[in-house]
Amino acid sequence: MAKQLFTAGTINGVLFNNRAMVAPMTRISASETGVPGEIVQHYYASFARGGFGAVISEGLYVDQAWSQTYAFQPGIVTEEQVAGWRKVVKAVQQDGARFIAQLIHGGALSQANIYRDTTVAPSAVQPVGQQLGFYHGQGAYSLPQAMNSDQIAAAIDAFAASAERAVKQAGFDGVEIHAANGYLLDQFLTDYTNQRTDRWGGDIAARLSLTLEVIKAVRARIGADVILGVRISQGKVNDFHHKWKEGKAGAATVFALLQAAGVDYIHVTEYQAWQPAFSDGQQTFADIAREAAPDTVLVVNGGLDNGELAEAQLAACADFVAIGKAALANHDWPTRVAQGETLRALPDNVLSPVASIKQSEI
Ligand SMILES: Cc1cc2nc3c(=O)[nH]c(=O)nc-3n(C[C@H](O)[C@H](O)[C@H](O)COP(=O)(O)O)c2cc1C
């Protein structure tokens, strides 16, 4: 069947009404202790009412150690956090969308954490760039401590335990491991932030091994039937234009290893999904993923602001598309696209879910 925005699709046997997903977006709108409340519930449910087949949550932190990344970020660790999510999940599902929990460990990019005042990373390398001001950060990132084996094992277990809580207690339809955008798992994958000489460092396959171990541990806890995805990027929030020095061959290795690890979907994100991934070739990052992981569902994100751009990715290689900022401006993006209605311009203030709900009048 031709993949088009408004045809149904499946991931690991789970039916999705259409191919439009809301991309994961941190909203820093939980309580100080990471509990999502009514605003968060209303915010997420409005995307379901607006016709999205699925919503991927913002990154939820996974432990009471070093994973929290931003102030007022929600977690999926404490009973209160899980109970908060249970209500949000119910509201989204009642309004007809699938809901996937994104799990994050901030590593060296953590700029606020109620549990720790230090940061950890693969190696003691200070992140490039500046903390994100729109998430209340200021100035340079802290110098992280290099993680020891026990801390790495604990982080793997935190992802797995959080995945189990997300699915079995909060009721999410699946989980997405955040291995993109510069956070802990991407710090292991990235050559200049991972200088380890043990099994977690070395070539690109070795640097991916923490992500692969997390996938294995999560799968063991959630079972074969629950959706498990992974998000991968070259760019980072603190190093937007970063390109993998291993080029296409390195990317192909990463995607093939992720497929072999048994993820149900790979979610690739680039600034503009249709641009060549590397300067010495024409293939997009998504094309390379499609070629190297032909049996895995592919979710594509990045600048797909309107129906034409989204359909072009589905025609080229994507199974699903994830819409970020255009969804903030149009919580009813799928309905508008389906009906040929004008889309609202991208929002100036991407921070506030309240502003985003208001702008969309959902
Ligand atoms: C306000 C905001 C928060 C974001 N938070 C996350 C996040 O928690 N996890 C993640 O993987 N990406 C996050 N992103 C990146 C988006 O998922 C997406 O990759 C990016 O906005 C590009 O897609 P777009 O052009 O459709 O907006 C965020 C983006 C925005 C604008």
The ligand as a Tripos MOL2 file, in Angstrom:
@<TRIPOS>MOLECULE
LIG
   31    33     1     0     0
SMALL
NO_CHARGES

@<TRIPOS>ATOM
      1 C1         10.5550   23.5550   22.0740 C.3       1 LIG1
      2 C2         11.2780   22.3570   21.5490 C.ar      1 LIG1
      3 C3         11.6060   21.3070   22.4220 C.ar      1 LIG1
      4 C4         12.2450   20.1510   21.9570 C.ar      1 LIG1
      5 N1         12.4800   19.1010   22.8310 N.ar      1 LIG1
      6 C5         12.9070   17.9000   22.3450 C.ar      1 LIG1
      7 C6         12.9340   16.7310   23.1740 C.ar      1 LIG1
      8 O1         12.5450   16.7350   24.3540 O.2       1 LIG1
      9 N2         13.3840   15.5900   22.6230 N.ar      1 LIG1
     10 C7         13.8020   15.5080   21.3220 C.ar      1 LIG1
     11 O2         14.1990   14.4380   20.8620 O.2       1 LIG1
     12 N3         13.7630   16.6090   20.5150 N.ar      1 LIG1
     13 C8         13.2980   17.7730   20.9890 C.ar      1 LIG1
     14 N4         13.1720   18.8570   20.1370 N.ar      1 LIG1
     15 C9         13.4880   18.7050   18.7090 C.3       1 LIG1
     16 C10        12.2330   18.3770   17.9040 C.3       1 LIG1
     17 O3         11.7420   17.0750   18.2260 O.3       1 LIG1
     18 C11        12.5130   18.4270   16.4070 C.3       1 LIG1
     19 O4         13.5550   17.5330   16.1130 O.3       1 LIG1
     20 C12        12.9100   19.8200   15.9220 C.3       1 LIG1
     21 O5         11.9880   20.8080   16.3870 O.3       1 LIG1
     22 C13        12.9560   19.8640   14.3870 C.3       1 LIG1
     23 O6         11.7120   19.4830   13.8390 O.3       1 LIG1
     24 P1         10.7000   20.5990   13.2410 P.3       1 LIG1
     25 O7         11.4610   21.2800   12.1280 O.co2     1 LIG1
     26 O8          9.5110   19.8290   12.7450 O.co2     1 LIG1
     27 O9         10.3860   21.5600   14.3330 O.co2     1 LIG1
     28 C14        12.5750   20.0370   20.5880 C.ar      1 LIG1
     29 C15        12.2690   21.0980   19.7330 C.ar      1 LIG1
     30 C16        11.6100   22.2290   20.1740 C.ar      1 LIG1
     31 C17        11.2560   23.3150   19.2010 C.3       1 LIG1
@<TRIPOS>BOND
     1     1     2 1
     2     2     3 ar
     3     2    30 ar
     4     3     4 ar
     5     4     5 ar
     6     4    28 ar
     7     5     6 ar
     8     6     7 ar
     9     6    13 1
    10     7     8 2
    11     7     9 ar
    12     9    10 ar
    13    10    11 2
    14    10    12 ar
    15    12    13 ar
    16    13    14 ar
    17    14    15 1
    18    14    28 ar
    19    15    16 1
    20    16    17 1
    21    16    18 1
    22    18    19 1
    23    18    20 1
    24    20    21 1
    25    20    22 1
    26    22    23 1
    27    23    24 1
    28    24    25 2
    29    24    26 1
    30    24    27 1
    31    28    29 ar
    32    29    30 ar
    33    30    31 1
@<TRIPOS>SUBSTRUCTURE
     1 LIG1         1 GROUP 0 **** ****
